[in-house]
């Protein structure tokens, strides 16, 4: 059914692109656009392009995860796991969404296009054999969470800011994403509550234990604090002077 193909594209997950917002705000402040209305139009195009690329990645993710999703207590009901989608149309949808997203991104500029391409390629690295980083402990978290700083960069370049974003901010955003993903793995392990089922569902769980995941959570949160602290120390005076009074009150 057509509804199943829409479902594996997961438009309900587009809300995750809210992580582009800080990049948009900071890029706007770092290099204010000459025409605000035009800039908002490019932001809309950028968000739409990112949603299409994300749906392309979700499409291939769910299809290639079908065999292991059948062993999950809830994900076994997904369209691909239930056998309600055909391989040919899945691959057509995957490619069409990617082409549409990359075509739109090229309209904004080469920096935005490069970041969008990176987002698409990370979907391949994460999901497609022989690499399939989602099966490798720790690399699964780091390779999925790198989409976080990519979204930051997409937000930054969607307002056509030509400056380079601070590296400390990019790494802080990555570690924040890694922290959130490690917490998700920890919650998944506890929810499944069976090491045998967890290992059948996700290969990386053959290595993970609650203790190891907790250690990684502490590491990622510490790394986030370090990089965000370095960013604040280096840029806070400049940024506070440039921020409008209303935003200063918020921060």
C-alpha positions in Angstrom: 0.0 0.0 0.0 1.1 3.6 -0.7 0.6 4.4 3.0 3.3 1.9 3.9 5.9 3.5 1.6 5.1 6.9 3.2 5.4 5.4 6.6 8.9 4.0 6.0 10.0 7.5 4.9 9.0 8.6 8.4 7.8 12.2 7.9 6.8 12.1 11.6 10.5 12.2 12.3 11.1 15.4 10.5 10.8 17.3 13.8 14.5 16.1 14.5 15.6 18.8 12.0 14.9 21.3 14.8 18.6 20.8 15.5 19.2 23.0 12.4 17.7 26.0 14.3 20.8 26.9 16.4 22.9 26.9 13.3 20.4 29.1 11.5 20.4 31.6 14.4 24.1 31.7 14.9 24.8 31.9 11.1 22.2 34.8 10.9 24.0 36.6 13.7 27.5 36.0 12.4 26.6 37.2 8.9 23.3 39.1 8.7 21.6 38.7 5.3 21.0 41.7 3.2 17.4 40.6 2.5 15.6 38.9 5.4 12.6 37.8 3.3 14.8 36.1 0.7 16.9 34.5 3.5 13.7 33.0 5.1 12.9 31.6 1.7 16.2 29.9 1.4 15.8 28.5 5.0 12.5 27.0 3.9 14.2 25.4 0.9 17.0 24.1 3.1 14.7 22.5 5.7 12.7 20.9 2.9 15.8 19.5 1.3 17.0 18.1 4.6 13.6 16.5 5.3 13.8 14.7 1.9 17.4 13.5 2.5 16.4 12.2 6.0 13.4 10.4 4.5 15.7 8.8 2.0 17.9 7.6 4.8 14.9 6.4 6.8 13.6 4.5 3.8 16.8 2.4 3.3 17.3 2.1 7.1 13.9 0.4 7.7 14.2 -1.8 4.6 17.7 -3.1 5.5 16.7 -3.5 9.1 13.6 -5.6 8.4 15.2 -9.0 9.4 16.4 -7.7 12.8 13.3 -5.6 13.4 11.2 -8.8 13.3 13.0 -9.8 16.5 12.1 -6.5 18.3 8.9 -6.5 20.4 7.5 -3.4 18.8 9.4 -2.8 15.5 8.3 -6.2 14.2 5.1 -4.4 13.1 6.9 -2.0 10.8 5.9 -2.2 7.1 9.3 -3.6 6.0 9.5 -6.1 8.8 6.0 -7.2 8.1 6.8 -7.7 4.4 4.3 -5.1 3.2 6.8 -3.3 0.9 8.6 -4.4 -2.3 12.4 -4.1 -2.7 12.2 -2.4 -6.2 9.9 0.4 -5.0 11.9 0.9 -1.8 15.0 1.5 -3.8 13.2 3.8 -6.2 11.8 5.8 -3.3 15.3 5.9 -1.7 16.9 7.3 -4.8 14.2 9.7 -5.8 14.1 11.3 -2.3 17.9 11.6 -2.4 18.0 13.2 -5.8 15.2 15.6 -5.0 16.9 16.7 -1.7 20.3 17.1 -3.3 18.9 19.0 -6.2 17.2 21.5 -3.9 20.3 21.8 -1.8 22.4 22.7 -4.8 20.2 25.8 -5.2 21.4 27.2 -1.9 25.1 26.9 -2.4 28.0 24.4 -2.6 28.6 24.5 1.2 25.0 23.5 1.9 25.1 20.9 -0.9 28.3 19.4 0.6 26.7 19.1 4.0 23.5 17.6 2.5 25.7 15.1 0.6 27.5 14.2 3.8 24.1 13.6 5.5 23.1 11.2 2.7 26.4 9.4 2.7 26.3 8.9 6.5 22.9 7.2 5.9 24.8 4.7 3.6 27.7 4.2 6.0 25.3 3.6 8.9 22.9 1.2 7.2 24.4 -0.4 4.1 26.8 -3.4 4.2 29.7 -4.0 4.2 30.4 -1.0 6.4 27.1 -0.8 8.3 28.5 1.1 11.2 25.3 0.5 13.2 26.5 -3.0 13.9 29.7 -1.8 15.5 29.8 -0.9 19.2 30.4 2.8 19.9 30.8 3.5 16.1 27.0 3.0 15.9 26.5 5.9 18.3 29.2 8.1 16.9 28.2 7.6 13.2 24.6 8.2 13.9 25.1 11.2 16.2 27.4 12.9 13.6 24.1 13.8 11.9 23.7 16.3 14.8 26.6 18.6 13.8 25.8 18.1 10.1 22.3 19.5 10.9 24.0 22.4 12.7 26.1 23.1 9.6 23.0 22.8 7.4 21.3 25.4 9.5 24.4 27.6 9.4 24.7 27.5 5.6 21.0 27.6 4.9 21.1 31.4 5.7 24.0 31.6 3.2 26.6 32.5 5.9 30.0 32.3 4.2 32.0 32.2 7.4 33.3 28.9 8.9 31.4 27.9 12.1 33.5 27.5 15.3 35.0 24.0 15.5 34.4 23.8 19.3 30.6 24.4 18.7 30.6 21.6 16.0 32.3 19.1 18.3 30.0 20.1 21.2 27.0 19.4 19.0 28.4 16.0 18.0 29.0 15.0 21.6 25.5 16.1 22.6 24.1 13.9 19.9 26.4 11.0 21.0 25.1 11.5 24.6 21.5 11.3 23.5 22.2 8.2 21.3 24.0 6.4 24.1 21.1 7.1 26.5 18.8 5.7 23.8 20.9 2.5 23.6 20.8 2.3 27.4 17.0 2.6 27.4 16.6 0.1 24.6 18.7 -2.5 26.5 16.6 -2.0 29.6 13.3 -2.1 27.6 14.1 -5.3 25.8 15.3 -6.8 29.1 16.8 -9.9 27.4 20.4 -10.0 26.3 19.6 -12.8 23.8 16.8 -10.8 22.1 18.8 -7.6 22.2 21.8 -9.2 20.4 19.5 -10.7 17.8 17.9 -7.2 17.2 21.2 -5.2 17.1 24.6 -6.7 16.8 26.3 -4.0 18.8 24.4 -5.2 21.9 26.7 -8.3 21.9 29.3 -5.9 23.4 27.1 -3.5 25.3 26.2 -3.9 28.9 24.5 -1.4 31.1 27.8 -0.5 32.8 29.6 0.1 29.5 26.8 2.2 28.2 26.8 4.3 31.4 30.6 4.9 31.1 30.1 6.0 27.5 27.2 8.3 28.6 29.5 9.9 31.2 32.3 10.3 28.6 30.0 11.9 26.0 28.5 14.3 28.5 32.0 15.3 29.7 33.2 15.9 26.2 30.1 18.0 25.5 30.8 20.1 28.6 34.4 20.5 27.5 33.8 21.7 24.0 30.8 23.8 24.8 32.8 25.4 27.7 35.7 26.1 25.2 33.2 27.7 22.8 31.6 29.9 25.5 35.0 31.0 26.9 36.3 32.0 23.5 33.2 33.6 22.0 30.9 34.8 24.8 32.0 38.5 24.9 31.7 38.9 21.1 28.4 37.1 20.9 26.8 38.9 23.8 27.7 42.2 22.4 26.0 41.3 19.1 22.9 39.7 20.5 19.7 41.8 20.7 18.7 42.7 24.3 15.8 40.2 24.2 18.1 37.3 23.4 20.6 38.4 26.1 17.8 38.1 28.6 17.0 34.6 27.5 20.6 33.4 27.7 
